[in-house]
Amino acid sequence: MTLWLAIPLALLLLGFVLILSSSIDFHFRLCRLGKDDRVELDVRTLFGWIRFHYELPKLVYEGIERGVKVKLEESGVAPIRSDKEDNEEMIDKEKVSSWLNDIKKVLKATYGFKKWFRDTLAHVKITKLDWSTDFSLGDAAGTATAAGALWGMKWCIIGWISQWVKLKNSPRLFVKPVFQDDLSFSTELVCTGEISVAYGLYAGASLLIRALRVKGGLKHWKQLLGSKHRKSFAEAEG
């Protein structure tokens, strides 16, 4: 009887160890070629058994008042939305204002949220970061000058990012000035990284404890997540 009990316990312990030893891997790609935009995010964990794919195949700027129209496609294990559905959404002033209000609520409902956020990002490892840009301003002198400024801007951004996450390899940055009479611009950003499942679980538990330390913190989180869930369900029904 003891042997039959020990075997499933050993298998359960082995499975738990395997889960903790795995990582959450992500691959982000942003590409703009002329007027065509595409943003892709792939997330996988548990050695690839669980995968999610998020894609923004269309970004349309419709003016200052209306904002930017985006279309989100999601697929993977139990996707929130079907990639066959028309999930277009406008990102305007009201949407940005709503996001800022949500951030304020999160900061208010969580003890030391900023520290928790910094500590979590510090455990994110970036294994690949490539960023290439080809452009022309229609003038050779202006294009050459802008190329130098763009190089400086990219390195400043990379320096700022390196303060938050770990860069395992040196970023590869490319700036290619195109000397032609017409205006042109194309860029591609590819970022690959990971965070361990073990620390992800720890971060989740730590966030819960921090919310419990604030009076009504857990209630605020439930209300915030509940309102987002109801909104997503209403949009899917519509």
C-alpha atoms as an extended CHARMM CRD file, in Angstrom:
* protein
*
       238  EXT
         1         1  MET       CA              0.0000000000        0.0000000000        0.0000000000  PROA      1               0.0000000000
         2         2  THR       CA              2.8640000000        2.3330000000        0.8370000000  PROA      2               0.0000000000
         3         3  LEU       CA              4.4860000000        1.6950000000       -2.5520000000  PROA      3               0.0000000000
         4         4  TRP       CA              1.2560000000        2.4590000000       -4.4370000000  PROA      4               0.0000000000
         5         5  LEU       CA              0.9600000000        5.7080000000       -2.5240000000  PROA      5               0.0000000000
         6         6  ALA       CA              4.6110000000        6.6480000000       -3.0210000000  PROA      6               0.0000000000
         7         7  ILE       CA              4.5180000000        6.2710000000       -6.8150000000  PROA      7               0.0000000000
         8         8  PRO       CA              1.7700000000        8.8620000000       -7.5070000000  PROA      8               0.0000000000
         9         9  LEU       CA              3.2980000000       11.2140000000       -4.9330000000  PROA      9               0.0000000000
        10        10  ALA       CA              6.6840000000       10.8920000000       -6.6230000000  PROA      10              0.0000000000
        11        11  LEU       CA              5.1060000000       11.5640000000      -10.0420000000  PROA      11              0.0000000000
        12        12  LEU       CA              3.2450000000       14.5510000000       -8.6240000000  PROA      12              0.0000000000
        13        13  LEU       CA              6.4650000000       15.9160000000       -7.1130000000  PROA      13              0.0000000000
        14        14  LEU       CA              8.3100000000       15.3490000000      -10.3920000000  PROA      14              0.0000000000
        15        15  GLY       CA              5.6050000000       17.1880000000      -12.3260000000  PROA      15              0.0000000000
        16        16  PHE       CA              5.7270000000       20.0770000000       -9.8570000000  PROA      16              0.0000000000
        17        17  VAL       CA              9.5250000000       20.3110000000      -10.1910000000  PROA      17              0.0000000000
        18        18  LEU       CA              9.2480000000       20.2810000000      -13.9980000000  PROA      18              0.0000000000
        19        19  ILE       CA              6.6890000000       23.0810000000      -13.9000000000  PROA      19              0.0000000000
        20        20  LEU       CA              8.8840000000       25.2190000000      -11.6500000000  PROA      20              0.0000000000
        21        21  SER       CA             11.9360000000       24.5740000000      -13.8320000000  PROA      21              0.0000000000
        22        22  SER       CA             10.1580000000       25.7760000000      -16.9830000000  PROA      22              0.0000000000
        23        23  SER       CA              9.9610000000       29.3580000000      -18.1830000000  PROA      23              0.0000000000
        24        24  ILE       CA              7.4910000000       31.7540000000      -19.7730000000  PROA      24              0.0000000000
        25        25  ASP       CA              8.9740000000       32.6510000000      -23.1570000000  PROA      25              0.0000000000
        26        26  PHE       CA              7.8060000000       35.5350000000      -25.3090000000  PROA      26              0.0000000000
        27        27  HSD       CA              8.5920000000       36.7410000000      -28.8250000000  PROA      27              0.0000000000
        28        28  PHE       CA              7.5760000000       40.2810000000      -29.8020000000  PROA      28              0.0000000000
        29        29  ARG       CA              7.7460000000       41.6810000000      -33.3110000000  PROA      29              0.0000000000
        30        30  LEU       CA              6.8010000000       45.1610000000      -34.5190000000  PROA      30              0.0000000000
        31        31  CYS       CA              7.0610000000       45.8980000000      -38.2200000000  PROA      31              0.0000000000
        32        32  ARG       CA              6.1850000000       48.9760000000      -40.2400000000  PROA      32              0.0000000000
        33        33  LEU       CA              6.6970000000       49.0620000000      -43.9840000000  PROA      33              0.0000000000
        34        34  GLY       CA              5.3230000000       52.1640000000      -45.6360000000  PROA      34              0.0000000000
        35        35  LYS       CA              1.7110000000       52.4190000000      -44.4380000000  PROA      35              0.0000000000
        36        36  ASP       CA              1.4890000000       48.7690000000      -43.4050000000  PROA      36              0.0000000000
        37        37  ASP       CA              1.8100000000       47.9620000000      -39.7020000000  PROA      37              0.0000000000
        38        38  ARG       CA              1.9250000000       44.6650000000      -37.8760000000  PROA      38              0.0000000000
        39        39  VAL       CA              2.4560000000       43.8440000000      -34.2150000000  PROA      39              0.0000000000
        40        40  GLU       CA              2.8290000000       40.2160000000      -33.0770000000  PROA      40              0.0000000000
        41        41  LEU       CA              3.3190000000       38.6270000000      -29.6560000000  PROA      41              0.0000000000
        42        42  ASP       CA              3.8640000000       34.9130000000      -29.0380000000  PROA      42              0.0000000000
        43        43  VAL       CA              3.8470000000       33.5240000000      -25.5070000000  PROA      43              0.0000000000
        44        44  ARG       CA              4.5740000000       29.9220000000      -24.5800000000  PROA      44              0.0000000000
        45        45  THR       CA              5.2130000000       28.0730000000      -21.3380000000  PROA      45              0.0000000000
        46        46  LEU       CA              5.4670000000       24.5870000000      -19.8380000000  PROA      46              0.0000000000
        47        47  PHE       CA              7.9960000000       23.5750000000      -22.5000000000  PROA      47              0.0000000000
        48        48  GLY       CA              5.6980000000       24.6940000000      -25.3050000000  PROA      48              0.0000000000
        49        49  TRP       CA              2.5960000000       22.7880000000      -24.1720000000  PROA      49              0.0000000000
        50        50  ILE       CA              0.7340000000       26.0820000000      -23.6800000000  PROA      50              0.0000000000
        51        51  ARG       CA              0.9540000000       28.6510000000      -26.4400000000  PROA      51              0.0000000000
        52        52  PHE       CA             -0.7600000000       31.9540000000      -27.1770000000  PROA      52              0.0000000000
        53        53  HSD       CA             -0.4990000000       34.1610000000      -30.2430000000  PROA      53              0.0000000000
        54        54  TYR       CA             -1.6200000000       37.7960000000      -30.2890000000  PROA      54              0.0000000000
        55        55  GLU       CA             -1.5800000000       39.8600000000      -33.4490000000  PROA      55              0.0000000000
        56        56  LEU       CA             -2.4570000000       43.4030000000      -34.4510000000  PROA      56              0.0000000000
        57        57  PRO       CA             -2.5660000000       43.1870000000      -38.2420000000  PROA      57              0.0000000000
        58        58  LYS       CA             -4.0010000000       46.6490000000      -38.6810000000  PROA      58              0.0000000000
        59        59  LEU       CA             -3.3220000000       50.0680000000      -37.1410000000  PROA      59              0.0000000000
        60        60  VAL       CA             -5.2410000000       52.9340000000      -38.7040000000  PROA      60              0.0000000000
        61        61  TYR       CA             -4.7700000000       56.5080000000      -37.5150000000  PROA      61              0.0000000000
        62        62  GLU       CA             -8.0650000000       58.3640000000      -37.9320000000  PROA      62              0.0000000000
        63        63  GLY       CA             -7.1640000000       61.8020000000      -36.6170000000  PROA      63              0.0000000000
        64        64  ILE       CA             -6.5900000000       63.3970000000      -33.2360000000  PROA      64              0.0000000000
        65        65  GLU       CA            -10.2290000000       63.2450000000      -32.1650000000  PROA      65              0.0000000000
        66        66  ARG       CA            -11.0250000000       59.6630000000      -33.1830000000  PROA      66              0.0000000000
        67        67  GLY       CA             -7.6300000000       58.1480000000      -32.3690000000  PROA      67              0.0000000000
        68        68  VAL       CA             -6.1740000000       54.8750000000      -33.6680000000  PROA      68              0.0000000000
        69        69  LYS       CA             -8.2100000000       51.8950000000      -34.8450000000  PROA      69              0.0000000000
        70        70  VAL       CA             -6.6720000000       48.5390000000      -33.9690000000  PROA      70              0.0000000000
        71        71  LYS       CA             -7.7310000000       44.9810000000      -34.7400000000  PROA      71              0.0000000000
        72        72  LEU       CA             -6.7050000000       42.2670000000      -32.2850000000  PROA      72              0.0000000000
        73        73  GLU       CA             -6.4850000000       38.5940000000      -33.1880000000  PROA      73              0.0000000000
        74        74  GLU       CA             -5.8260000000       35.9800000000      -30.4970000000  PROA      74              0.0000000000
        75        75  SER       CA             -5.2540000000       32.2510000000      -30.7880000000  PROA      75              0.0000000000
        76        76  GLY       CA             -3.8210000000       29.4750000000      -28.6710000000  PROA      76              0.0000000000
        77        77  VAL       CA             -5.0660000000       27.3480000000      -25.8010000000  PROA      77              0.0000000000
        78        78  ALA       CA             -8.5350000000       28.6150000000      -24.8040000000  PROA      78              0.0000000000
        79        79  PRO       CA             -8.1520000000       32.0190000000      -26.5150000000  PROA      79              0.0000000000
        80        80  ILE       CA            -10.1460000000       34.9060000000      -25.1210000000  PROA      80              0.0000000000
        81        81  ARG       CA            -11.3240000000       35.7830000000      -28.5850000000  PROA      81              0.0000000000
        82        82  SER       CA            -11.5320000000       33.7780000000      -31.7490000000  PROA      82              0.0000000000
        83        83  ASP       CA             -9.1990000000       34.9090000000      -34.4920000000  PROA      83              0.0000000000
        84        84  LYS       CA            -12.1850000000       34.7830000000      -36.8380000000  PROA      84              0.0000000000
        85        85  GLU       CA            -14.0670000000       37.4740000000      -34.9580000000  PROA      85              0.0000000000
        86        86  ASP       CA            -13.9080000000       41.1250000000      -35.9270000000  PROA      86              0.0000000000
        87        87  ASN       CA            -12.2390000000       42.6230000000      -32.8440000000  PROA      87              0.0000000000
        88        88  GLU       CA            -11.7010000000       46.2020000000      -33.9250000000  PROA      88              0.0000000000
        89        89  GLU       CA            -11.3320000000       48.8420000000      -31.2730000000  PROA      89              0.0000000000
        90        90  MET       CA            -10.6530000000       52.5640000000      -31.2000000000  PROA      90              0.0000000000
        91        91  ILE       CA             -7.8520000000       53.8830000000      -28.9940000000  PROA      91              0.0000000000
        92        92  ASP       CA             -8.7910000000       57.5130000000      -28.3690000000  PROA      92              0.0000000000
        93        93  LYS       CA             -8.5020000000       60.0690000000      -25.5760000000  PROA      93              0.0000000000
        94        94  GLU       CA            -11.2300000000       58.3940000000      -23.5300000000  PROA      94              0.0000000000
        95        95  LYS       CA             -9.5480000000       54.9960000000      -23.8150000000  PROA      95              0.0000000000
        96        96  VAL       CA             -6.1510000000       56.3910000000      -22.7290000000  PROA      96              0.0000000000
        97        97  SER       CA             -7.8440000000       58.2610000000      -19.8650000000  PROA      97              0.0000000000
        98        98  SER       CA             -9.5240000000       55.0270000000      -18.7780000000  PROA      98              0.0000000000
        99        99  TRP       CA             -6.1630000000       53.2160000000      -18.7790000000  PROA      99              0.0000000000
       100       100  LEU       CA             -4.6030000000       55.9610000000      -16.6600000000  PROA      100             0.0000000000
       101       101  ASN       CA             -7.4770000000       55.7220000000      -14.1820000000  PROA      101             0.0000000000
       102       102  ASP       CA             -6.9840000000       51.9490000000      -13.9960000000  PROA      102             0.0000000000
       103       103  ILE       CA             -3.2820000000       52.4660000000      -13.2300000000  PROA      103             0.0000000000
       104       104  LYS       CA             -4.1830000000       54.8800000000      -10.4280000000  PROA      104             0.0000000000
       105       105  LYS       CA             -6.6220000000       52.3250000000       -8.9880000000  PROA      105             0.0000000000
       106       106  VAL       CA             -3.9610000000       49.5940000000       -9.1020000000  PROA      106             0.0000000000
       107       107  LEU       CA             -1.4160000000       51.8270000000       -7.3450000000  PROA      107             0.0000000000
       108       108  LYS       CA             -3.9840000000       52.6920000000       -4.6950000000  PROA      108             0.0000000000
       109       109  ALA       CA             -5.0870000000       49.0720000000       -4.1770000000  PROA      109             0.0000000000
       110       110  THR       CA             -1.5840000000       47.5470000000       -3.8970000000  PROA      110             0.0000000000
       111       111  TYR       CA              1.0200000000       48.1640000000       -1.2260000000  PROA      111             0.0000000000
       112       112  GLY       CA              4.3460000000       49.0420000000       -2.8630000000  PROA      112             0.0000000000
       113       113  PHE       CA              3.1690000000       48.2460000000       -6.3880000000  PROA      113             0.0000000000
       114       114  LYS       CA              5.9920000000       50.2130000000       -8.0190000000  PROA      114             0.0000000000
       115       115  LYS       CA              8.6270000000       48.1970000000       -6.1260000000  PROA      115             0.0000000000
       116       116  TRP       CA              6.8530000000       44.9410000000       -7.0000000000  PROA      116             0.0000000000
       117       117  PHE       CA              6.7670000000       45.9820000000      -10.6590000000  PROA      117             0.0000000000
       118       118  ARG       CA             10.4790000000       46.8850000000      -10.7030000000  PROA      118             0.0000000000
       119       119  ASP       CA             11.4440000000       43.6400000000       -8.9700000000  PROA      119             0.0000000000
       120       120  THR       CA              9.3700000000       41.5900000000      -11.4280000000  PROA      120             0.0000000000
       121       121  LEU       CA             10.8740000000       43.3050000000      -14.4740000000  PROA      121             0.0000000000
       122       122  ALA       CA             14.3620000000       42.7310000000      -13.0270000000  PROA      122             0.0000000000
       123       123  HSD       CA             13.7780000000       38.9800000000      -13.4380000000  PROA      123             0.0000000000
       124       124  VAL       CA             12.8550000000       39.3040000000      -17.1180000000  PROA      124             0.0000000000
       125       125  LYS       CA             15.7280000000       38.1950000000      -19.3570000000  PROA      125             0.0000000000
       126       126  ILE       CA             15.9590000000       39.5950000000      -22.8880000000  PROA      126             0.0000000000
       127       127  THR       CA             17.8240000000       37.0840000000      -25.0400000000  PROA      127             0.0000000000
       128       128  LYS       CA             17.4580000000       38.8630000000      -28.3800000000  PROA      128             0.0000000000
       129       129  LEU       CA             16.8510000000       42.4730000000      -29.3330000000  PROA      129             0.0000000000
       130       130  ASP       CA             17.1540000000       43.5190000000      -32.9710000000  PROA      130             0.0000000000
       131       131  TRP       CA             16.0030000000       46.8950000000      -34.2820000000  PROA      131             0.0000000000
       132       132  SER       CA             16.5320000000       47.9690000000      -37.8820000000  PROA      132             0.0000000000
       133       133  THR       CA             15.3260000000       51.1400000000      -39.5910000000  PROA      133             0.0000000000
       134       134  ASP       CA             15.5290000000       52.2680000000      -43.2200000000  PROA      134             0.0000000000
       135       135  PHE       CA             14.3690000000       55.7670000000      -44.0960000000  PROA      135             0.0000000000
       136       136  SER       CA             14.6910000000       58.6980000000      -46.4410000000  PROA      136             0.0000000000
       137       137  LEU       CA             13.7340000000       62.3380000000      -45.8670000000  PROA      137             0.0000000000
       138       138  GLY       CA             13.9240000000       63.1250000000      -49.5530000000  PROA      138             0.0000000000
       139       139  ASP       CA             17.1040000000       65.1510000000      -49.0230000000  PROA      139             0.0000000000
       140       140  ALA       CA             20.5810000000       63.6450000000      -48.7630000000  PROA      140             0.0000000000
       141       141  ALA       CA             21.9400000000       66.1030000000      -46.1880000000  PROA      141             0.0000000000
       142       142  GLY       CA             18.8250000000       65.9280000000      -44.0160000000  PROA      142             0.0000000000
       143       143  THR       CA             18.7530000000       62.1280000000      -44.1990000000  PROA      143             0.0000000000
       144       144  ALA       CA             22.4120000000       61.8490000000      -43.1290000000  PROA      144             0.0000000000
       145       145  THR       CA             21.8660000000       64.2070000000      -40.1870000000  PROA      145             0.0000000000
       146       146  ALA       CA             18.7050000000       62.3970000000      -39.0900000000  PROA      146             0.0000000000
       147       147  ALA       CA             20.5210000000       59.0500000000      -39.2580000000  PROA      147             0.0000000000
       148       148  GLY       CA             22.9900000000       60.1910000000      -36.6050000000  PROA      148             0.0000000000
       149       149  ALA       CA             20.1850000000       61.4830000000      -34.4140000000  PROA      149             0.0000000000
       150       150  LEU       CA             18.2920000000       58.1990000000      -34.8190000000  PROA      150             0.0000000000
       151       151  TRP       CA             21.3580000000       56.2200000000      -33.7670000000  PROA      151             0.0000000000
       152       152  GLY       CA             21.6000000000       58.2970000000      -30.6030000000  PROA      152             0.0000000000
       153       153  MET       CA             17.8970000000       57.9360000000      -29.8430000000  PROA      153             0.0000000000
       154       154  LYS       CA             18.0210000000       54.1490000000      -30.2160000000  PROA      154             0.0000000000
       155       155  TRP       CA             20.9660000000       53.7840000000      -27.8570000000  PROA      155             0.0000000000
       156       156  CYS       CA             19.2630000000       56.0400000000      -25.3000000000  PROA      156             0.0000000000
       157       157  ILE       CA             16.1630000000       53.8230000000      -25.4300000000  PROA      157             0.0000000000
       158       158  ILE       CA             18.2720000000       50.6740000000      -25.0500000000  PROA      158             0.0000000000
       159       159  GLY       CA             20.1090000000       52.2270000000      -22.1040000000  PROA      159             0.0000000000
       160       160  TRP       CA             16.7920000000       53.0330000000      -20.4250000000  PROA      160             0.0000000000
       161       161  ILE       CA             15.4590000000       49.5110000000      -21.0260000000  PROA      161             0.0000000000
       162       162  SER       CA             18.6270000000       47.9390000000      -19.5790000000  PROA      162             0.0000000000
       163       163  GLN       CA             17.8590000000       49.6490000000      -16.2560000000  PROA      163             0.0000000000
       164       164  TRP       CA             14.6490000000       47.6330000000      -15.9600000000  PROA      164             0.0000000000
       165       165  VAL       CA             15.3660000000       44.2120000000      -17.5010000000  PROA      165             0.0000000000
       166       166  LYS       CA             18.4030000000       41.9720000000      -18.0260000000  PROA      166             0.0000000000
       167       167  LEU       CA             19.9530000000       42.0200000000      -21.4910000000  PROA      167             0.0000000000
       168       168  LYS       CA             21.6470000000       38.6230000000      -21.9280000000  PROA      168             0.0000000000
       169       169  ASN       CA             23.1450000000       39.5590000000      -25.3130000000  PROA      169             0.0000000000
       170       170  SER       CA             24.1810000000       42.8380000000      -26.8950000000  PROA      170             0.0000000000
       171       171  PRO       CA             21.3510000000       44.4580000000      -28.8770000000  PROA      171             0.0000000000
       172       172  ARG       CA             21.7850000000       44.6720000000      -32.6410000000  PROA      172             0.0000000000
       173       173  LEU       CA             20.7990000000       48.1030000000      -33.9090000000  PROA      173             0.0000000000
       174       174  PHE       CA             20.7710000000       49.1240000000      -37.5700000000  PROA      174             0.0000000000
       175       175  VAL       CA             20.0930000000       52.4700000000      -39.1940000000  PROA      175             0.0000000000
       176       176  LYS       CA             20.2070000000       52.5870000000      -42.9650000000  PROA      176             0.0000000000
       177       177  PRO       CA             19.7730000000       56.0020000000      -44.6130000000  PROA      177             0.0000000000
       178       178  VAL       CA             18.2850000000       55.7250000000      -48.0870000000  PROA      178             0.0000000000
       179       179  PHE       CA             19.3730000000       58.5530000000      -50.3510000000  PROA      179             0.0000000000
       180       180  GLN       CA             16.4680000000       59.1210000000      -52.6980000000  PROA      180             0.0000000000
       181       181  ASP       CA             14.1340000000       61.9740000000      -53.5710000000  PROA      181             0.0000000000
       182       182  ASP       CA             10.9830000000       60.4150000000      -52.0710000000  PROA      182             0.0000000000
       183       183  LEU       CA             10.0460000000       60.0890000000      -48.4260000000  PROA      183             0.0000000000
       184       184  SER       CA             10.1960000000       56.5370000000      -47.1150000000  PROA      184             0.0000000000
       185       185  PHE       CA             10.2810000000       54.7800000000      -43.7590000000  PROA      185             0.0000000000
       186       186  SER       CA             10.3890000000       51.1600000000      -42.6160000000  PROA      186             0.0000000000
       187       187  THR       CA             11.3740000000       49.6380000000      -39.3020000000  PROA      187             0.0000000000
       188       188  GLU       CA             11.3650000000       46.2410000000      -37.6300000000  PROA      188             0.0000000000
       189       189  LEU       CA             11.8040000000       45.5080000000      -33.9270000000  PROA      189             0.0000000000
       190       190  VAL       CA             12.2360000000       41.9220000000      -32.7340000000  PROA      190             0.0000000000
       191       191  CYS       CA             12.5050000000       41.1140000000      -29.0260000000  PROA      191             0.0000000000
       192       192  THR       CA             12.7500000000       37.6540000000      -27.4360000000  PROA      192             0.0000000000
       193       193  GLY       CA             12.8860000000       36.9980000000      -23.7110000000  PROA      193             0.0000000000
       194       194  GLU       CA             11.7980000000       34.8770000000      -20.7780000000  PROA      194             0.0000000000
       195       195  ILE       CA             10.9140000000       34.7900000000      -17.0960000000  PROA      195             0.0000000000
       196       196  SER       CA             10.9050000000       31.6640000000      -14.9580000000  PROA      196             0.0000000000
       197       197  VAL       CA              7.5790000000       30.1040000000      -13.9940000000  PROA      197             0.0000000000
       198       198  ALA       CA              8.8340000000       29.8130000000      -10.4140000000  PROA      198             0.0000000000
       199       199  TYR       CA              9.3550000000       33.5530000000      -10.1220000000  PROA      199             0.0000000000
       200       200  GLY       CA              6.0990000000       34.1970000000      -11.9750000000  PROA      200             0.0000000000
       201       201  LEU       CA              4.2180000000       32.2250000000       -9.3010000000  PROA      201             0.0000000000
       202       202  TYR       CA              6.1530000000       34.0210000000       -6.5780000000  PROA      202             0.0000000000
       203       203  ALA       CA              5.3500000000       37.4050000000       -8.1380000000  PROA      203             0.0000000000
       204       204  GLY       CA              1.6560000000       36.5030000000       -8.3130000000  PROA      204             0.0000000000
       205       205  ALA       CA              1.5900000000       35.4360000000       -4.6510000000  PROA      205             0.0000000000
       206       206  SER       CA              3.5080000000       38.5630000000       -3.6600000000  PROA      206             0.0000000000
       207       207  LEU       CA              1.0300000000       40.7590000000       -5.5330000000  PROA      207             0.0000000000
       208       208  LEU       CA             -1.8590000000       39.0830000000       -3.7080000000  PROA      208             0.0000000000
       209       209  ILE       CA             -0.1990000000       39.6640000000       -0.3280000000  PROA      209             0.0000000000
       210       210  ARG       CA              0.4580000000       43.2990000000       -1.1810000000  PROA      210             0.0000000000
       211       211  ALA       CA             -3.1910000000       43.7670000000       -2.1670000000  PROA      211             0.0000000000
       212       212  LEU       CA             -4.2920000000       42.2250000000        1.1500000000  PROA      212             0.0000000000
       213       213  ARG       CA             -2.1130000000       44.7080000000        3.0460000000  PROA      213             0.0000000000
       214       214  VAL       CA             -4.2020000000       47.6010000000        1.7340000000  PROA      214             0.0000000000
       215       215  LYS       CA             -7.6480000000       48.1370000000        3.1980000000  PROA      215             0.0000000000
       216       216  GLY       CA            -10.1000000000       47.1260000000        0.4910000000  PROA      216             0.0000000000
       217       217  GLY       CA             -7.2310000000       46.3750000000       -1.8930000000  PROA      217             0.0000000000
       218       218  LEU       CA             -8.4510000000       42.9300000000       -2.9050000000  PROA      218             0.0000000000
       219       219  LYS       CA            -11.9490000000       44.3180000000       -3.4080000000  PROA      219             0.0000000000
       220       220  HSD       CA            -10.5930000000       47.0160000000       -5.7470000000  PROA      220             0.0000000000
       221       221  TRP       CA             -8.7150000000       44.3690000000       -7.7580000000  PROA      221             0.0000000000
       222       222  LYS       CA            -11.8430000000       42.2240000000       -8.0620000000  PROA      222             0.0000000000
       223       223  GLN       CA            -13.8730000000       45.2050000000       -9.2080000000  PROA      223             0.0000000000
       224       224  LEU       CA            -11.2300000000       46.2160000000      -11.7550000000  PROA      224             0.0000000000
       225       225  LEU       CA            -10.8090000000       42.7100000000      -13.1870000000  PROA      225             0.0000000000
       226       226  GLY       CA            -14.5550000000       42.0930000000      -13.0470000000  PROA      226             0.0000000000
       227       227  SER       CA            -15.3510000000       45.2350000000      -15.0180000000  PROA      227             0.0000000000
       228       228  LYS       CA            -12.7970000000       44.2880000000      -17.6970000000  PROA      228             0.0000000000
       229       229  HSD       CA            -14.2530000000       40.7780000000      -17.9370000000  PROA      229             0.0000000000
       230       230  ARG       CA            -17.8110000000       42.0530000000      -18.2710000000  PROA      230             0.0000000000
       231       231  LYS       CA            -16.7300000000       44.5520000000      -20.8970000000  PROA      231             0.0000000000
       232       232  SER       CA            -14.9350000000       41.8970000000      -22.9660000000  PROA      232             0.0000000000
       233       233  PHE       CA            -17.9670000000       39.5960000000      -22.7090000000  PROA      233             0.0000000000
       234       234  ALA       CA            -20.3050000000       42.4030000000      -23.7840000000  PROA      234             0.0000000000
       235       235  GLU       CA            -18.1030000000       43.2170000000      -26.7740000000  PROA      235             0.0000000000
       236       236  ALA       CA            -18.0370000000       39.5460000000      -27.7920000000  PROA      236             0.0000000000
       237       237  GLU       CA            -21.8320000000       39.3550000000      -27.5240000000  PROA      237             0.0000000000
       238       238  GLY       CA            -22.1780000000       42.5610000000      -29.5470000000  PROA      238             0.0000000000
